[in-house]
Amino acid sequence: MNRHHPHQEHQHGILIQDARRYEWAARIGMWGRRRQVYDGLVALAGIGPGDRVLDVGCGTGYLTRRAARAVGPIGVAVGIDPSASVIGYAATRSPANCTFQVAGAQALPHPDGTFDAVVSSLAIHHLPPDEQVTALREMRRVLRPGGRLLIADFRAEPRHHRLAGLFVGLARRARRHHPMPDLAGLIREAGFTPTGAGDRWPALHYVQARRPDDDVSVATEHSRP
Ligand SMILES: C[S@@+](CC[C@H](N)C(=O)[O-])C[C@H]1O[C@@H](n2cnc3c(N)ncnc32)[C@H](O)[C@@H]1O
């Protein structure tokens, strides 16, 4: 493999390998409004002081760091991604209340009920389609009952596929990505209670959900007593 190639097919999904190039593309692709867009996602997830937050498929950790800022010194933000390259990049830029781990969404390395909120941006379409519900069930398992989920991904219309390609700076490669997921269907299938959905500039669709309050255990391969 060319080590400068920014994407790599992997057993976990399509991984970002070139952190600097991804950062560059994300900055350019959001036309200087990246902070505004990601702070909007933090607000949609209802993240506030003292929360314990997990960012799934965190990449270079931009959303994780914005969440860390919102939770403040008594909260915690954790980012996971199976790409050691982006985690290495993120770890060198993390504030004290922010940590990063190499892990895939399909097998989260956290005990049941660890987090108040789970967020994930632009990552679900990187997972193999037949593993997306498994990943969502894992997110439900690591949330406390009543905990909040926010998933944002590219809108599925073809014209937004082209924008998505520009966004990552790799239009030709982006067409090889998996189809855009049906987020509402996935969260229902994974046992969440949907609480909202909408679109956001530049080409995002998001869903909000909760782990049901009376949901005391989630049977996944990774459940812990
Ligand atoms: C387009 S990037 C989004 C990164 C970041 N969330 C953001 O908004 O900038 C998609 C990320 O999903 C990661 N990814 C791929 N397969 C994954 C999996 N199985 N579990 C978690 N993340 C995965 C990739 O390595 C990549 O960093």
The ligand as an SDF file (V2000), in Angstrom:
LIG
                    3D

 27 29  0  0  0  0  0  0  0  0999 V2000
  -14.6660   10.7200    7.2250 C   0  0  0  0  0  0  0  0  0  0  0  0
  -13.8260   10.2580    8.7060 S   0  0  0  0  0  0  0  0  0  0  0  0
  -14.6860   11.1950    9.9490 C   0  0  0  0  0  0  0  0  0  0  0  0
  -13.7870   11.5590   11.0820 C   0  0  0  0  0  0  0  0  0  0  0  0
  -14.4130   12.4830   12.1280 C   0  0  0  0  0  0  0  0  0  0  0  0
  -15.5140   11.8590   12.8240 N   0  0  0  0  0  0  0  0  0  0  0  0
  -14.8400   13.7930   11.5350 C   0  0  0  0  0  0  0  0  0  0  0  0
  -16.0370   14.1410   11.5960 O   0  0  0  0  0  0  0  0  0  0  0  0
  -13.9730   14.5110   11.0140 O   0  0  0  0  0  0  0  0  0  0  0  0
  -14.4200    8.5880    9.0220 C   0  0  0  0  0  0  0  0  0  0  0  0
  -13.6440    7.8760   10.1240 C   0  0  0  0  0  0  0  0  0  0  0  0
  -14.2490    6.5950   10.3680 O   0  0  0  0  0  0  0  0  0  0  0  0
  -13.2020    5.7220   10.7310 C   0  0  0  0  0  0  0  0  0  0  0  0
  -13.6600    4.3270   10.6930 N   0  0  0  0  0  0  0  0  0  0  0  0
  -13.6020    3.4340    9.6970 C   0  0  0  0  0  0  0  0  0  0  0  0
  -14.0620    2.2370   10.1130 N   0  0  0  0  0  0  0  0  0  0  0  0
  -14.4390    2.3910   11.4010 C   0  0  0  0  0  0  0  0  0  0  0  0
  -14.9680    1.5120   12.3860 C   0  0  0  0  0  0  0  0  0  0  0  0
  -15.2150    0.2330   12.1310 N   0  0  0  0  0  0  0  0  0  0  0  0
  -15.1980    2.0000   13.6160 N   0  0  0  0  0  0  0  0  0  0  0  0
  -14.9670    3.3030   13.9060 C   0  0  0  0  0  0  0  0  0  0  0  0
  -14.4610    4.1760   13.0150 N   0  0  0  0  0  0  0  0  0  0  0  0
  -14.2000    3.7270   11.7760 C   0  0  0  0  0  0  0  0  0  0  0  0
  -12.1060    6.0690    9.7410 C   0  0  0  0  0  0  0  0  0  0  0  0
  -10.8170    5.5990   10.1220 O   0  0  0  0  0  0  0  0  0  0  0  0
  -12.1930    7.5900    9.7480 C   0  0  0  0  0  0  0  0  0  0  0  0
  -11.3250    8.1700   10.6890 O   0  0  0  0  0  0  0  0  0  0  0  0
  1  2  1  0
  2  3  1  0
  2 10  1  0
  3  4  1  0
  4  5  1  0
  5  6  1  0
  5  7  1  0
  7  8  2  0
  7  9  1  0
 10 11  1  0
 11 12  1  0
 11 26  1  0
 12 13  1  0
 13 14  1  0
 13 24  1  0
 14 15  1  0
 14 23  1  0
 15 16  2  0
 16 17  1  0
 17 18  1  0
 17 23  2  0
 18 19  1  0
 18 20  2  0
 20 21  1  0
 21 22  2  0
 22 23  1  0
 24 25  1  0
 24 26  1  0
 26 27  1  0
M  CHG  2   2   1   9  -1
M  END
$$$$
